[in-house]
Amino acid sequence: MRWDVIGLVLGWTIRVVCIPLSVVGIFSFYVEGQEYAIKTYLIPLILAAFVSQWFINKSQNSNSTQRVRDREAFASVALGWIPVIALGSMPFWLGGTFYGPYDLISNDASFVEVLHGLLYSWFESMSGFT
């Protein structure tokens, strides 16, 4: 299995998912305000930009001139769900749809409620991408 090809596909997959997330973030900036848009969308976008660039840089250092085979395609799809769903769940968790880390900091929620919020946001993101 050629992990460099899988890393390249994962990096570009994360980068492509950032496009609609940034569009929603810009819309949220005008509708909800600057603070909400920054804490809900900018943090996941910056994290995703660094992760995708790391995957792409790591993969371009090797010689990956061959095409994607079935094995790499299957692994890329299976492994691609994890970062895509994680990226999609962050606005739910950080934006206040469910209990998130900001609620824990302000003592509005317990640690267990924040973990439940993470689980609920993961579920919503998974159902949205499916």
C-alpha positions in Angstrom: 0.0 0.0 0.0 1.3 3.4 -1.0 0.7 5.7 2.0 2.0 8.7 0.1 -0.9 8.5 -2.3 -3.4 8.0 0.5 -1.9 11.1 2.3 -2.2 13.1 -0.9 -5.8 12.2 -1.4 -6.7 12.8 2.3 -5.0 16.2 2.2 -6.9 17.3 -0.9 -10.1 15.9 0.5 -9.8 18.0 3.7 -8.9 21.0 1.6 -12.0 20.6 -0.6 -14.3 20.2 2.5 -12.9 23.6 3.7 -14.5 25.4 0.7 -18.2 25.0 1.8 -17.2 25.5 5.4 -15.6 28.8 4.6 -18.6 30.0 2.6 -20.8 29.2 5.6 -18.3 31.0 7.8 -18.4 34.2 5.7 -22.2 34.1 5.7 -22.2 33.6 9.5 -19.9 36.6 9.8 -22.5 38.8 8.3 -25.5 37.3 10.0 -24.3 36.3 13.5 -21.4 38.6 14.0 -17.6 38.5 14.2 -17.1 36.7 17.5 -19.5 33.9 16.7 -18.0 33.3 13.2 -14.4 33.3 14.5 -15.0 30.8 17.3 -17.3 28.6 15.3 -15.7 28.5 11.8 -12.3 30.1 11.8 -10.7 27.7 14.3 -11.8 24.6 12.4 -10.7 26.2 9.1 -7.2 27.1 10.4 -6.8 23.6 11.9 -8.0 22.0 8.6 -5.7 24.2 6.6 -2.6 23.1 8.6 -3.6 19.4 8.6 -4.3 19.3 4.9 -1.1 21.2 4.0 0.8 18.8 6.2 -0.7 15.8 4.4 0.0 17.3 1.0 3.6 18.3 1.9 4.3 14.9 3.4 3.0 13.1 0.3 4.7 15.3 -2.3 8.2 14.5 -0.9 8.0 11.0 -2.2 7.7 9.8 -5.8 4.0 9.2 -6.3 3.8 9.4 -10.1 1.6 6.2 -10.4 -2.1 6.4 -10.5 -4.3 5.5 -7.6 -5.0 1.8 -7.4 -8.1 0.2 -5.9 -6.3 -0.5 -2.6 -5.4 3.1 -2.1 -8.8 4.4 -3.2 -10.6 2.1 -0.8 -8.2 3.1 2.1 -8.6 6.8 1.2 -12.4 6.6 1.3 -12.4 4.7 4.6 -9.8 6.9 6.3 -11.2 10.1 4.8 -14.4 9.8 6.8 -12.5 10.5 10.1 -11.1 13.9 9.3 -14.1 15.0 7.2 -16.5 14.1 10.0 -14.3 15.7 12.6 -14.1 18.9 10.6 -17.8 18.9 10.0 -18.6 18.4 13.7 -16.4 21.2 15.0 -18.9 24.1 14.2 -21.7 22.2 16.0 -19.5 21.7 19.0 -17.9 25.1 19.1 -20.9 27.1 17.9 -23.2 26.3 20.8 -25.5 23.9 19.0 -24.5 21.4 21.7 -22.5 21.8 24.9 -19.0 22.6 23.9 -15.7 23.6 25.4 -16.8 27.2 25.8 -19.6 26.0 28.1 -17.1 24.1 30.1 -14.8 27.2 30.5 -17.7 29.4 31.6 -19.0 26.7 34.0 -22.3 26.3 32.2 -21.8 22.6 31.6 -20.1 19.7 33.2 -17.4 17.6 31.5 -19.8 14.8 30.8 -22.2 17.2 29.1 -19.4 18.5 26.9 -18.5 15.0 25.9 -22.1 14.3 25.1 -22.1 17.5 23.0 -19.0 16.2 21.1 -20.8 12.9 20.5 -24.0 14.6 19.3 -22.1 16.9 17.0 -20.1 13.9 15.6 -23.5 12.2 14.9 -25.0 15.2 13.2 -21.9 15.6 11.1 -21.9 12.0 10.1 -25.6 12.0 9.2 -25.1 15.2 7.2 -22.2 13.9 5.1 -24.0 10.6 4.6 
